[in-house]
Amino acid sequence: MSLAVRGLYKCFRLRPERGKQKTLEHWALRDVDFRVAQGGALGIIGANGSGKSTLLQIVAGVLRPTQGR
């Protein structure tokens, strides 16, 4: 079995501070695509806050993506 990620987006909606009405959005992932063939390997590197854990949580089924599969 291979792993394919296509057009993956994840947006977290943040509650506004008291007295502010506009909901804030934080895009953790935008348009992520990759494929790993059976027996293949993939390394995920990046700075703190770049979406590595979010990506892995979506692949594992812990989080649902905003868009994509």
N, C-alpha and C positions, 0 to 999 in steps of 0.2 A: 504494500500500500504506500502511496506517496502522499505528501502534504502539499496542498496548494492554497495560497491565500490570494484573493483577488479583490482589488478595489476596497480595501479595508479602511474604515474611518471609525474613530471613537471620539465622541464629544461628551465631556462631563459638564453638566449644568450646575453652577455654583449658586448657592442662595445669596441674595443681596444682603448687604449690611443693613441694620435697622435704619430706617429713614430713607433708604434708596430703593427704588422700585424696579430698576432694570436687572434682570437675571444675567449673570455673567456666564460665558461659555469658555471652556478650556479644551482645545483640540489636542488630544494626546497622540492621535494617529491620523494621518491624511494620505489617502491613496497609496496604501502599501500593497505591493504585489511581490510574490516569490513562490518558487516551487522547489521542493526537496524530493528527489527521487528515492525510491525504496533503497535502503542501505546507505543513503547519503547522510551528510552532516551539514549543520548550519550554525554559524557563530553569530551571536547578537551582541554588538558592542555599541556604546554610546555614552554620552555624558549623563549625569544625574538629571532626571526629569525628562528624558528624551522619548519615553514610551516603551522601553524594553519590557518591563514587568506587565504593562497593560497588554502588549502584544501576546506575551506568553499566557496570560490569563484568558484572553479571547480564544487562543488556539486550544487551550485545555478545557474550554467550556465553562469557566468560572464567571466570565463577563460576556455580555452580548455586545456585538459591534453596533454602532449607530447605523452603519451602512456597510455593505460588502459581505463576503463569505470566505 
